[in-house]
Amino acid sequence: MIESICIKYKGDEYMLKRMILGVSSLV
């Protein structure tokens, strides 16, 4: 249970970084 939460959190953080990189590359 805890491990899945950590994996989900890391996944969200990864997606957030991808979004930030995508936006910064568009600007």
Backbone hydrogen bonds, N-H to C=O, Kabsch-Sander energy under -0.5 kcal/mol:
donor,donor_aa,acceptor,acceptor_aa,energy
5,I,1,M,-1.8
6,C,2,I,-2.3
7,I,3,E,-2.5
8,K,4,S,-2.4
9,Y,5,I,-2.6
10,K,6,C,-2.6
11,G,7,I,-2.3
12,D,8,K,-2.5
13,E,9,Y,-2.4
14,Y,10,K,-2.3
15,M,11,G,-2.5
16,L,12,D,-2.5
17,K,13,E,-2.2
18,R,14,Y,-2.3
19,M,15,M,-2.5
20,I,16,L,-2.5
21,L,17,K,-2.7
22,G,18,R,-2.5
23,V,19,M,-2.7
24,S,20,I,-2.6
25,S,21,L,-1.9
26,L,22,G,-1.5
27,V,23,V,-1.9
